Amino acid sequence: MASLFVALQTQTANAATVDTNAWYILLNRNSGKALDVYNLATNDGARITQWTRNNGNQQQWQFVDSGG
């Protein structure tokens, strides 16, 4: 009886690097819409929605290092 040996080589996945000085537009993969602060609000508890991408300030997001 012949046997077959197959060796698979896998590479370790690397985490994406996030630049904490850069601004990002976060898009929903399914709808293509951007994460948006509703009505340009700046108050605590402001509503976040999906909206057609317009590259406005309300769609610009920055990641902050939490020290973890």
PQR file of N, CA, C, O and H, with PARSE charges and radii, in Angstrom:
ATOM      1  N   MET A   1       0.850  -1.164   0.000 -0.4000 1.5000
ATOM      2  CA  MET A   1       0.000   0.000   0.000 -0.0000 2.0000
ATOM      3  C   MET A   1       0.898   1.230   0.000  0.5500 1.7000
ATOM      4  O   MET A   1       1.753   1.402   0.870 -0.5500 1.4000
ATOM      5  N   ALA A   2       0.690   2.044  -0.959 -0.4000 1.5000
ATOM      6  CA  ALA A   2       1.477   3.269  -1.062 -0.0000 2.0000
ATOM      7  C   ALA A   2       0.843   4.341  -0.185  0.5500 1.7000
ATOM      8  O   ALA A   2      -0.378   4.404  -0.038 -0.5500 1.4000
ATOM      9  H   ALA A   2      -0.004   1.904  -1.665  0.4000 1.0000
ATOM     10  N   SER A   3       1.673   5.157   0.378 -0.4000 1.5000
ATOM     11  CA  SER A   3       1.141   6.263   1.177 -0.0000 2.0000
ATOM     12  C   SER A   3       1.612   7.573   0.566  0.5500 1.7000
ATOM     13  O   SER A   3       2.650   7.637  -0.093 -0.5500 1.4000
ATOM     14  H   SER A   3       2.664   5.106   0.259  0.4000 1.0000
ATOM     15  N   LEU A   4       0.848   8.582   0.794 -0.4000 1.5000
ATOM     16  CA  LEU A   4       1.151   9.891   0.237 -0.0000 2.0000
ATOM     17  C   LEU A   4       1.378  10.850   1.387  0.5500 1.7000
ATOM     18  O   LEU A   4       0.561  10.947   2.302 -0.5500 1.4000
ATOM     19  H   LEU A   4       0.005   8.529   1.329  0.4000 1.0000
ATOM     20  N   PHE A   5       2.476  11.547   1.335 -0.4000 1.5000
ATOM     21  CA  PHE A   5       2.799  12.520   2.369 -0.0000 2.0000
ATOM     22  C   PHE A   5       2.809  13.897   1.731  0.5500 1.7000
ATOM     23  O   PHE A   5       3.529  14.141   0.762 -0.5500 1.4000
ATOM     24  H   PHE A   5       3.140  11.468   0.591  0.4000 1.0000
ATOM     25  N   VAL A   6       2.014  14.784   2.277 -0.4000 1.5000
ATOM     26  CA  VAL A   6       1.950  16.146   1.754 -0.0000 2.0000
ATOM     27  C   VAL A   6       2.340  17.098   2.868  0.5500 1.7000
ATOM     28  O   VAL A   6       1.772  17.061   3.959 -0.5500 1.4000
ATOM     29  H   VAL A   6       1.430  14.586   3.064  0.4000 1.0000
ATOM     30  N   ALA A   7       3.293  17.934   2.592 -0.4000 1.5000
ATOM     31  CA  ALA A   7       3.713  18.939   3.567 -0.0000 2.0000
ATOM     32  C   ALA A   7       3.163  20.288   3.140  0.5500 1.7000
ATOM     33  O   ALA A   7       3.379  20.731   2.012 -0.5500 1.4000
ATOM     34  H   ALA A   7       3.755  17.965   1.705  0.4000 1.0000
ATOM     35  N   LEU A   8       2.467  20.921   4.030 -0.4000 1.5000
ATOM     36  CA  LEU A   8       1.925  22.247   3.755 -0.0000 2.0000
ATOM     37  C   LEU A   8       2.713  23.266   4.552  0.5500 1.7000
ATOM     38  O   LEU A   8       2.943  23.100   5.749 -0.5500 1.4000
ATOM     39  H   LEU A   8       2.292  20.561   4.947  0.4000 1.0000
ATOM     40  N   GLN A   9       3.109  24.291   3.889 -0.4000 1.5000
ATOM     41  CA  GLN A   9       3.832  25.349   4.569 -0.0000 2.0000
ATOM     42  C   GLN A   9       2.878  26.510   4.767  0.5500 1.7000
ATOM     43  O   GLN A   9       2.260  26.988   3.816 -0.5500 1.4000
ATOM     44  H   GLN A   9       2.922  24.426   2.916  0.4000 1.0000
ATOM     45  N   THR A  10       2.763  26.955   5.990 -0.4000 1.5000
ATOM     46  CA  THR A  10       1.897  28.101   6.276 -0.0000 2.0000
ATOM     47  C   THR A  10       2.743  29.227   6.830  0.5500 1.7000
ATOM     48  O   THR A  10       3.763  28.999   7.481 -0.5500 1.4000
ATOM     49  H   THR A  10       3.265  26.566   6.763  0.4000 1.0000
ATOM     50  N   GLN A  11       2.316  30.409   6.570 -0.4000 1.5000
ATOM     51  CA  GLN A  11       3.006  31.569   7.098 -0.0000 2.0000
ATOM     52  C   GLN A  11       2.162  32.172   8.206  0.5500 1.7000
ATOM     53  O   GLN A  11       0.932  32.145   8.160 -0.5500 1.4000
ATOM     54  H   GLN A  11       1.487  30.593   6.042  0.4000 1.0000
ATOM     55  N   THR A  12       2.833  32.704   9.183 -0.4000 1.5000
ATOM     56  CA  THR A  12       2.148  33.349  10.289 -0.0000 2.0000
ATOM     57  C   THR A  12       1.536  34.661   9.806  0.5500 1.7000
ATOM     58  O   THR A  12       2.189  35.449   9.122 -0.5500 1.4000
ATOM     59  H   THR A  12       3.832  32.726   9.221  0.4000 1.0000
ATOM     60  N   ALA A  13       0.294  34.880  10.165 -0.4000 1.5000
ATOM     61  CA  ALA A  13      -0.375  36.131   9.791 -0.0000 2.0000
ATOM     62  C   ALA A  13       0.186  37.273  10.628  0.5500 1.7000
ATOM     63  O   ALA A  13       0.453  37.110  11.819 -0.5500 1.4000
ATOM     64  H   ALA A  13      -0.237  34.240  10.721  0.4000 1.0000
ATOM     65  N   ASN A  14       0.357  38.400  10.013 -0.4000 1.5000
ATOM     66  CA  ASN A  14       0.839  39.583  10.715 -0.0000 2.0000
ATOM     67  C   ASN A  14      -0.313  40.556  10.918  0.5500 1.7000
ATOM     68  O   ASN A  14      -1.157  40.737  10.040 -0.5500 1.4000
ATOM     69  H   ASN A  14       0.140  38.533   9.045  0.4000 1.0000
ATOM     70  N   ALA A  15      -0.331  41.173  12.080 -0.4000 1.5000
ATOM     71  CA  ALA A  15      -1.360  42.170  12.360 -0.0000 2.0000
ATOM     72  C   ALA A  15      -1.087  43.418  11.530  0.5500 1.7000
ATOM     73  O   ALA A  15       0.066  43.761  11.270 -0.5500 1.4000
ATOM     74  H   ALA A  15       0.354  41.026  12.793  0.4000 1.0000
ATOM     75  N   ALA A  16      -2.136  44.082  11.124 -0.4000 1.5000
ATOM     76  CA  ALA A  16      -1.982  45.322  10.361 -0.0000 2.0000
ATOM     77  C   ALA A  16      -1.405  46.403  11.263  0.5500 1.7000
ATOM     78  O   ALA A  16      -1.704  46.457  12.456 -0.5500 1.4000
ATOM     79  H   ALA A  16      -3.073  43.804  11.335  0.4000 1.0000
ATOM     80  N   THR A  17      -0.599  47.239  10.698 -0.4000 1.5000
ATOM     81  CA  THR A  17      -0.038  48.358  11.439 -0.0000 2.0000
ATOM     82  C   THR A  17      -0.967  49.552  11.289  0.5500 1.7000
ATOM     83  O   THR A  17      -1.387  49.893  10.183 -0.5500 1.4000
ATOM     84  H   THR A  17      -0.356  47.195   9.729  0.4000 1.0000
ATOM     85  N   VAL A  18      -1.280  50.174  12.399 -0.4000 1.5000
ATOM     86  CA  VAL A  18      -2.151  51.347  12.388 -0.0000 2.0000
ATOM     87  C   VAL A  18      -1.318  52.555  12.782  0.5500 1.7000
ATOM     88  O   VAL A  18      -0.644  52.541  13.812 -0.5500 1.4000
ATOM     89  H   VAL A  18      -0.939  49.896  13.298  0.4000 1.0000
ATOM     90  N   ASP A  19      -1.364  53.580  11.978 -0.4000 1.5000
ATOM     91  CA  ASP A  19      -0.650  54.824  12.251 -0.0000 2.0000
ATOM     92  C   ASP A  19      -1.554  55.702  13.111  0.5500 1.7000
ATOM     93  O   ASP A  19      -2.595  56.166  12.644 -0.5500 1.4000
ATOM     94  H   ASP A  19      -1.911  53.591  11.141  0.4000 1.0000
ATOM     95  N   THR A  20      -1.164  55.931  14.364 -0.4000 1.5000
ATOM     96  CA  THR A  20      -2.002  56.719  15.274 -0.0000 2.0000
ATOM     97  C   THR A  20      -1.971  58.214  14.947  0.5500 1.7000
ATOM     98  O   THR A  20      -2.700  58.993  15.562 -0.5500 1.4000
ATOM     99  H   THR A  20      -0.319  55.554  14.744  0.4000 1.0000
ATOM    100  N   ASN A  21      -1.144  58.619  13.998 -0.4000 1.5000
ATOM    101  CA  ASN A  21      -1.121  60.018  13.561 -0.0000 2.0000
ATOM    102  C   ASN A  21      -1.969  60.240  12.310  0.5500 1.7000
ATOM    103  O   ASN A  21      -2.213  61.381  11.917 -0.5500 1.4000
ATOM    104  H   ASN A  21      -0.552  57.986  13.498  0.4000 1.0000
ATOM    105  N   ALA A  22      -2.414  59.159  11.692 -0.4000 1.5000
ATOM    106  CA  ALA A  22      -3.188  59.256  10.448 -0.0000 2.0000
ATOM    107  C   ALA A  22      -4.683  59.303  10.744  0.5500 1.7000
ATOM    108  O   ALA A  22      -5.133  58.900  11.817 -0.5500 1.4000
ATOM    109  H   ALA A  22      -2.216  58.232  12.012  0.4000 1.0000
ATOM    110  N   TRP A  23      -5.440  59.803   9.776 -0.4000 1.5000
ATOM    111  CA  TRP A  23      -6.899  59.826   9.846 -0.0000 2.0000
ATOM    112  C   TRP A  23      -7.433  58.820   8.849  0.5500 1.7000
ATOM    113  O   TRP A  23      -6.906  58.693   7.744 -0.5500 1.4000
ATOM    114  H   TRP A  23      -5.075  60.130   8.904  0.4000 1.0000
ATOM    115  N   TYR A  24      -8.484  58.101   9.235 -0.4000 1.5000
ATOM    116  CA  TYR A  24      -9.033  57.023   8.423 -0.0000 2.0000
ATOM    117  C   TYR A  24     -10.517  57.242   8.165  0.5500 1.7000
ATOM    118  O   TYR A  24     -11.214  57.857   8.973 -0.5500 1.4000
ATOM    119  H   TYR A  24      -8.913  58.204  10.133  0.4000 1.0000
ATOM    120  N   ILE A  25     -10.990  56.738   7.039 -0.4000 1.5000
ATOM    121  CA  ILE A  25     -12.420  56.658   6.762 -0.0000 2.0000
ATOM    122  C   ILE A  25     -12.778  55.184   6.856  0.5500 1.7000
ATOM    123  O   ILE A  25     -12.210  54.359   6.142 -0.5500 1.4000
ATOM    124  H   ILE A  25     -10.424  56.239   6.383  0.4000 1.0000
ATOM    125  N   LEU A  26     -13.717  54.850   7.734 -0.4000 1.5000
ATOM    126  CA  LEU A  26     -14.101  53.463   7.971 -0.0000 2.0000
ATOM    127  C   LEU A  26     -15.335  53.142   7.140  0.5500 1.7000
ATOM    128  O   LEU A  26     -16.392  53.748   7.316 -0.5500 1.4000
ATOM    129  H   LEU A  26     -14.179  55.520   8.315  0.4000 1.0000
ATOM    130  N   LEU A  27     -15.188  52.180   6.233 -0.4000 1.5000
ATOM    131  CA  LEU A  27     -16.267  51.824   5.314 -0.0000 2.0000
ATOM    132  C   LEU A  27     -16.859  50.471   5.649  0.5500 1.7000
ATOM    133  O   LEU A  27     -16.138  49.535   5.994 -0.5500 1.4000
ATOM    134  H   LEU A  27     -14.330  51.687   6.090  0.4000 1.0000
ATOM    135  N   ASN A  28     -18.170  50.374   5.547 -0.4000 1.5000
ATOM    136  CA  ASN A  28     -18.865  49.104   5.700 -0.0000 2.0000
ATOM    137  C   ASN A  28     -18.630  48.287   4.432  0.5500 1.7000
ATOM    138  O   ASN A  28     -18.912  48.751   3.327 -0.5500 1.4000
ATOM    139  H   ASN A  28     -18.755  51.134   5.267  0.4000 1.0000
ATOM    140  N   ARG A  29     -18.122  47.093   4.594 -0.4000 1.5000
ATOM    141  CA  ARG A  29     -17.801  46.237   3.453 -0.0000 2.0000
ATOM    142  C   ARG A  29     -19.033  45.916   2.609  0.5500 1.7000
ATOM    143  O   ARG A  29     -18.927  45.789   1.389 -0.5500 1.4000
ATOM    144  H   ARG A  29     -17.893  46.716   5.492  0.4000 1.0000
ATOM    145  N   ASN A  30     -20.190  45.785   3.237 -0.4000 1.5000
ATOM    146  CA  ASN A  30     -21.405  45.410   2.510 -0.0000 2.0000
ATOM    147  C   ASN A  30     -22.111  46.592   1.858  0.5500 1.7000
ATOM    148  O   ASN A  30     -22.495  46.521   0.691 -0.5500 1.4000
ATOM    149  H   ASN A  30     -20.276  45.889   4.228  0.4000 1.0000
ATOM    150  N   SER A  31     -22.281  47.671   2.601 -0.4000 1.5000
ATOM    151  CA  SER A  31     -23.043  48.810   2.065 -0.0000 2.0000
ATOM    152  C   SER A  31     -22.162  49.813   1.333  0.5500 1.7000
ATOM    153  O   SER A  31     -22.649  50.574   0.496 -0.5500 1.4000
ATOM    154  H   SER A  31     -21.969  47.729   3.550  0.4000 1.0000
ATOM    155  N   GLY A  32     -20.859  49.820   1.644 -0.4000 1.5000
ATOM    156  CA  GLY A  32     -19.962  50.808   1.056 -0.0000 2.0000
ATOM    157  C   GLY A  32     -20.087  52.175   1.701  0.5500 1.7000
ATOM    158  O   GLY A  32     -19.447  53.134   1.270 -0.5500 1.4000
ATOM    159  H   GLY A  32     -20.464  49.202   2.323  0.4000 1.0000
ATOM    160  N   LYS A  33     -20.921  52.264   2.744 -0.4000 1.5000
ATOM    161  CA  LYS A  33     -21.129  53.549   3.412 -0.0000 2.0000
ATOM    162  C   LYS A  33     -20.085  53.752   4.505  0.5500 1.7000
ATOM    163  O   LYS A  33     -19.505  52.798   5.024 -0.5500 1.4000
ATOM    164  H   LYS A  33     -21.441  51.485   3.094  0.4000 1.0000
ATOM    165  N   ALA A  34     -19.865  55.019   4.838 -0.4000 1.5000
ATOM    166  CA  ALA A  34     -18.842  55.387   5.806 -0.0000 2.0000
ATOM    167  C   ALA A  34     -19.440  55.601   7.195  0.5500 1.7000
ATOM    168  O   ALA A  34     -20.599  55.995   7.332 -0.5500 1.4000
ATOM    169  H   ALA A  34     -20.336  55.794   4.417  0.4000 1.0000
ATOM    170  N   LEU A  35     -18.633  55.335   8.222 -0.4000 1.5000
ATOM    171  CA  LEU A  35     -19.010  55.656   9.590 -0.0000 2.0000
ATOM    172  C   LEU A  35     -19.029  57.176   9.696  0.5500 1.7000
ATOM    173  O   LEU A  35     -18.071  57.839   9.297 -0.5500 1.4000
ATOM    174  H   LEU A  35     -17.692  55.016   8.111  0.4000 1.0000
ATOM    175  N   ASP A  36     -20.111  57.729  10.229 -0.4000 1.5000
ATOM    176  CA  ASP A  36     -20.357  59.164  10.152 -0.0000 2.0000
ATOM    177  C   ASP A  36     -20.945  59.663  11.472  0.5500 1.7000
ATOM    178  O   ASP A  36     -21.835  59.024  12.033 -0.5500 1.4000
ATOM    179  H   ASP A  36     -20.889  57.190  10.552  0.4000 1.0000
ATOM    180  N   VAL A  37     -20.452  60.802  11.971 -0.4000 1.5000
ATOM    181  CA  VAL A  37     -21.046  61.439  13.147 -0.0000 2.0000
ATOM    182  C   VAL A  37     -22.236  62.252  12.658  0.5500 1.7000
ATOM    183  O   VAL A  37     -22.079  63.204  11.893 -0.5500 1.4000
ATOM    184  H   VAL A  37     -19.729  61.321  11.515  0.4000 1.0000
ATOM    185  N   TYR A  38     -23.420  61.869  13.105 -0.4000 1.5000
ATOM    186  CA  TYR A  38     -24.665  62.476  12.630 -0.0000 2.0000
ATOM    187  C   TYR A  38     -24.707  63.971  12.923  0.5500 1.7000
ATOM    188  O   TYR A  38     -24.448  64.406  14.045 -0.5500 1.4000
ATOM    189  H   TYR A  38     -23.547  61.096  13.726  0.4000 1.0000
ATOM    190  N   ASN A  39     -25.032  64.738  11.912 -0.4000 1.5000
ATOM    191  CA  ASN A  39     -25.264  66.178  12.034 -0.0000 2.0000
ATOM    192  C   ASN A  39     -24.041  66.941  12.550  0.5500 1.7000
ATOM    193  O   ASN A  39     -24.181  68.002  13.160 -0.5500 1.4000
ATOM    194  H   ASN A  39     -25.243  64.385  11.000  0.4000 1.0000
ATOM    195  N   LEU A  40     -22.837  66.398  12.305 -0.4000 1.5000
ATOM    196  CA  LEU A  40     -21.579  67.036  12.713 -0.0000 2.0000
ATOM    197  C   LEU A  40     -21.490  67.279  14.218  0.5500 1.7000
ATOM    198  O   LEU A  40     -20.787  68.191  14.655 -0.5500 1.4000
ATOM    199  H   LEU A  40     -22.724  65.536  11.810  0.4000 1.0000
ATOM    200  N   ALA A  41     -22.190  66.480  15.011 -0.4000 1.5000
ATOM    201  CA  ALA A  41     -22.243  66.680  16.462 -0.0000 2.0000
ATOM    202  C   ALA A  41     -20.865  66.505  17.099  0.5500 1.7000
ATOM    203  O   ALA A  41     -20.050  65.707  16.636 -0.5500 1.4000
ATOM    204  H   ALA A  41     -22.761  65.740  14.656  0.4000 1.0000
ATOM    205  N   THR A  42     -20.622  67.258  18.159 -0.4000 1.5000
ATOM    206  CA  THR A  42     -19.378  67.138  18.921 -0.0000 2.0000
ATOM    207  C   THR A  42     -19.643  66.833  20.394  0.5500 1.7000
ATOM    208  O   THR A  42     -18.708  66.764  21.191 -0.5500 1.4000
ATOM    209  H   THR A  42     -21.284  67.907  18.535  0.4000 1.0000
ATOM    210  N   ASN A  43     -20.905  66.652  20.756 -0.4000 1.5000
ATOM    211  CA  ASN A  43     -21.277  66.416  22.153 -0.0000 2.0000
ATOM    212  C   ASN A  43     -21.091  64.949  22.551  0.5500 1.7000
ATOM    213  O   ASN A  43     -21.069  64.059  21.702 -0.5500 1.4000
ATOM    214  H   ASN A  43     -21.665  66.708  20.109  0.4000 1.0000
ATOM    215  N   ASP A  44     -20.956  64.717  23.867 -0.4000 1.5000
ATOM    216  CA  ASP A  44     -20.926  63.348  24.376 -0.0000 2.0000
ATOM    217  C   ASP A  44     -22.221  62.657  23.990  0.5500 1.7000
ATOM    218  O   ASP A  44     -23.291  63.263  24.041 -0.5500 1.4000
ATOM    219  H   ASP A  44     -20.973  65.441  24.558  0.4000 1.0000
ATOM    220  N   GLY A  45     -22.129  61.406  23.607 -0.4000 1.5000
ATOM    221  CA  GLY A  45     -23.307  60.645  23.232 -0.0000 2.0000
ATOM    222  C   GLY A  45     -23.806  60.940  21.828  0.5500 1.7000
ATOM    223  O   GLY A  45     -24.929  60.577  21.477 -0.5500 1.4000
ATOM    224  H   GLY A  45     -21.259  60.914  23.565  0.4000 1.0000
ATOM    225  N   ALA A  46     -22.984  61.594  21.025 -0.4000 1.5000
ATOM    226  CA  ALA A  46     -23.385  61.912  19.648 -0.0000 2.0000
ATOM    227  C   ALA A  46     -23.731  60.637  18.889  0.5500 1.7000
ATOM    228  O   ALA A  46     -23.120  59.589  19.099 -0.5500 1.4000
ATOM    229  H   ALA A  46     -22.072  61.889  21.310  0.4000 1.0000
ATOM    230  N   ARG A  47     -24.702  60.741  18.021 -0.4000 1.5000
ATOM    231  CA  ARG A  47     -25.165  59.596  17.239 -0.0000 2.0000
ATOM    232  C   ARG A  47     -24.191  59.299  16.096  0.5500 1.7000
ATOM    233  O   ARG A  47     -23.739  60.205  15.396 -0.5500 1.4000
ATOM    234  H   ARG A  47     -25.199  61.592  17.851  0.4000 1.0000
ATOM    235  N   ILE A  48     -23.878  58.018  15.921 -0.4000 1.5000
ATOM    236  CA  ILE A  48     -23.008  57.559  14.842 -0.0000 2.0000
ATOM    237  C   ILE A  48     -23.871  56.791  13.851  0.5500 1.7000
ATOM    238  O   ILE A  48     -24.663  55.937  14.250 -0.5500 1.4000
ATOM    239  H   ILE A  48     -24.244  57.281  16.489  0.4000 1.0000
ATOM    240  N   THR A  49     -23.725  57.084  12.568 -0.4000 1.5000
ATOM    241  CA  THR A  49     -24.532  56.443  11.539 -0.0000 2.0000
ATOM    242  C   THR A  49     -23.647  55.973  10.385  0.5500 1.7000
ATOM    243  O   THR A  49     -22.442  56.228  10.364 -0.5500 1.4000
ATOM    244  H   THR A  49     -23.081  57.778  12.244  0.4000 1.0000
ATOM    245  N   GLN A  50     -24.263  55.288   9.437 -0.4000 1.5000
ATOM    246  CA  GLN A  50     -23.625  55.010   8.152 -0.0000 2.0000
ATOM    247  C   GLN A  50     -24.171  56.033   7.171  0.5500 1.7000
ATOM    248  O   GLN A  50     -25.371  56.306   7.150 -0.5500 1.4000
ATOM    249  H   GLN A  50     -25.241  55.081   9.454  0.4000 1.0000
ATOM    250  N   TRP A  51     -23.283  56.597   6.359 -0.4000 1.5000
ATOM    251  CA  TRP A  51     -23.720  57.594   5.395 -0.0000 2.0000
ATOM    252  C   TRP A  51     -22.877  57.456   4.141  0.5500 1.7000
ATOM    253  O   TRP A  51     -21.751  56.959   4.187 -0.5500 1.4000
ATOM    254  H   TRP A  51     -22.309  56.375   6.376  0.4000 1.0000
ATOM    255  N   THR A  52     -23.417  57.890   3.044 -0.4000 1.5000
ATOM    256  CA  THR A  52     -22.652  57.876   1.804 -0.0000 2.0000
ATOM    257  C   THR A  52     -21.345  58.640   2.007  0.5500 1.7000
ATOM    258  O   THR A  52     -21.336  59.735   2.569 -0.5500 1.4000
ATOM    259  H   THR A  52     -24.331  58.294   3.006  0.4000 1.0000
ATOM    260  N   ARG A  53     -20.260  58.058   1.550 -0.4000 1.5000
ATOM    261  CA  ARG A  53     -18.948  58.670   1.752 -0.0000 2.0000
ATOM    262  C   ARG A  53     -18.883  60.028   1.069  0.5500 1.7000
ATOM    263  O   ARG A  53     -19.201  60.175  -0.111 -0.5500 1.4000
ATOM    264  H   ARG A  53     -20.268  57.168   1.093  0.4000 1.0000
ATOM    265  N   ASN A  54     -18.450  61.038   1.871 -0.4000 1.5000
ATOM    266  CA  ASN A  54     -18.286  62.380   1.321 -0.0000 2.0000
ATOM    267  C   ASN A  54     -16.961  63.007   1.742  0.5500 1.7000
ATOM    268  O   ASN A  54     -16.677  64.155   1.400 -0.5500 1.4000
ATOM    269  H   ASN A  54     -18.192  60.919   2.829  0.4000 1.0000
ATOM    270  N   ASN A  55     -16.144  62.247   2.489 -0.4000 1.5000
ATOM    271  CA  ASN A  55     -14.816  62.666   2.949 -0.0000 2.0000
ATOM    272  C   ASN A  55     -14.849  63.877   3.875  0.5500 1.7000
ATOM    273  O   ASN A  55     -13.832  64.548   4.049 -0.5500 1.4000
ATOM    274  H   ASN A  55     -16.375  61.314   2.767  0.4000 1.0000
ATOM    275  N   GLY A  56     -16.007  64.164   4.470 -0.4000 1.5000
ATOM    276  CA  GLY A  56     -16.118  65.278   5.405 -0.0000 2.0000
ATOM    277  C   GLY A  56     -15.437  64.961   6.732  0.5500 1.7000
ATOM    278  O   GLY A  56     -15.101  63.811   7.011 -0.5500 1.4000
ATOM    279  H   GLY A  56     -16.834  63.619   4.328  0.4000 1.0000
ATOM    280  N   ASN A  57     -15.239  66.002   7.547 -0.4000 1.5000
ATOM    281  CA  ASN A  57     -14.600  65.820   8.852 -0.0000 2.0000
ATOM    282  C   ASN A  57     -15.359  64.835   9.730  0.5500 1.7000
ATOM    283  O   ASN A  57     -14.755  64.133  10.542 -0.5500 1.4000
ATOM    284  H   ASN A  57     -15.512  66.937   7.320  0.4000 1.0000
ATOM    285  N   GLN A  58     -16.690  64.778   9.573 -0.4000 1.5000
ATOM    286  CA  GLN A  58     -17.500  63.877  10.388 -0.0000 2.0000
ATOM    287  C   GLN A  58     -17.279  62.414  10.016  0.5500 1.7000
ATOM    288  O   GLN A  58     -17.809  61.526  10.682 -0.5500 1.4000
ATOM    289  H   GLN A  58     -17.180  65.348   8.914  0.4000 1.0000
ATOM    290  N   GLN A  59     -16.513  62.152   8.976 -0.4000 1.5000
ATOM    291  CA  GLN A  59     -16.207  60.780   8.563 -0.0000 2.0000
ATOM    292  C   GLN A  59     -14.727  60.441   8.742  0.5500 1.7000
ATOM    293  O   GLN A  59     -14.272  59.388   8.296 -0.5500 1.4000
ATOM    294  H   GLN A  59     -16.082  62.873   8.435  0.4000 1.0000
ATOM    295  N   GLN A  60     -13.984  61.322   9.388 -0.4000 1.5000
ATOM    296  CA  GLN A  60     -12.554  61.105   9.612 -0.0000 2.0000
ATOM    297  C   GLN A  60     -12.356  60.567  11.030  0.5500 1.7000
ATOM    298  O   GLN A  60     -12.816  61.164  12.003 -0.5500 1.4000
ATOM    299  H   GLN A  60     -14.354  62.177   9.751  0.4000 1.0000
ATOM    300  N   TRP A  61     -11.672  59.442  11.131 -0.4000 1.5000
ATOM    301  CA  TRP A  61     -11.469  58.775  12.412 -0.0000 2.0000
ATOM    302  C   TRP A  61      -9.987  58.555  12.649  0.5500 1.7000
ATOM    303  O   TRP A  61      -9.216  58.326  11.717 -0.5500 1.4000
ATOM    304  H   TRP A  61     -11.298  58.956  10.340  0.4000 1.0000
ATOM    305  N   GLN A  62      -9.605  58.630  13.920 -0.4000 1.5000
ATOM    306  CA  GLN A  62      -8.210  58.414  14.293 -0.0000 2.0000
ATOM    307  C   GLN A  62      -8.157  57.377  15.399  0.5500 1.7000
ATOM    308  O   GLN A  62      -8.941  57.425  16.347 -0.5500 1.4000
ATOM    309  H   GLN A  62     -10.232  58.816  14.676  0.4000 1.0000
ATOM    310  N   PHE A  63      -7.233  56.443  15.273 -0.4000 1.5000
ATOM    311  CA  PHE A  63      -7.049  55.429  16.305 -0.0000 2.0000
ATOM    312  C   PHE A  63      -6.105  55.974  17.363  0.5500 1.7000
ATOM    313  O   PHE A  63      -5.102  56.613  17.044 -0.5500 1.4000
ATOM    314  H   PHE A  63      -6.596  56.404  14.503  0.4000 1.0000
ATOM    315  N   VAL A  64      -6.432  55.718  18.629 -0.4000 1.5000
ATOM    316  CA  VAL A  64      -5.644  56.205  19.751 -0.0000 2.0000
ATOM    317  C   VAL A  64      -5.061  55.013  20.485  0.5500 1.7000
ATOM    318  O   VAL A  64      -5.769  54.049  20.780 -0.5500 1.4000
ATOM    319  H   VAL A  64      -7.247  55.200  18.889  0.4000 1.0000
ATOM    320  N   ASP A  65      -3.783  55.076  20.778 -0.4000 1.5000
ATOM    321  CA  ASP A  65      -3.112  54.001  21.507 -0.0000 2.0000
ATOM    322  C   ASP A  65      -3.632  53.970  22.941  0.5500 1.7000
ATOM    323  O   ASP A  65      -3.523  54.955  23.672 -0.5500 1.4000
ATOM    324  H   ASP A  65      -3.208  55.859  20.538  0.4000 1.0000
ATOM    325  N   SER A  66      -4.193  52.838  23.333 -0.4000 1.5000
ATOM    326  CA  SER A  66      -4.735  52.704  24.692 -0.0000 2.0000
ATOM    327  C   SER A  66      -3.689  52.155  25.657  0.5500 1.7000
ATOM    328  O   SER A  66      -3.985  51.907  26.826 -0.5500 1.4000
ATOM    329  H   SER A  66      -4.282  52.038  22.740  0.4000 1.0000
ATOM    330  N   GLY A  67      -2.483  51.971  25.170 -0.4000 1.5000
ATOM    331  CA  GLY A  67      -1.400  51.505  26.028 -0.0000 2.0000
ATOM    332  C   GLY A  67      -1.374  50.010  26.228  0.5500 1.7000
ATOM    333  O   GLY A  67      -0.655  49.518  27.098 -0.5500 1.4000
ATOM    334  H   GLY A  67      -2.243  52.173  24.220  0.4000 1.0000
ATOM    335  N   GLY A  68      -2.152  49.263  25.433 -0.4000 1.5000
ATOM    336  CA  GLY A  68      -2.246  47.820  25.610 -0.0000 2.0000
ATOM    337  C   GLY A  68      -1.373  47.053  24.766  0.5500 1.7000
ATOM    338  O   GLY A  68      -1.373  45.824  24.834 -0.5500 1.4000
ATOM    339  H   GLY A  68      -2.736  49.663  24.727  0.4000 1.0000
TER
END
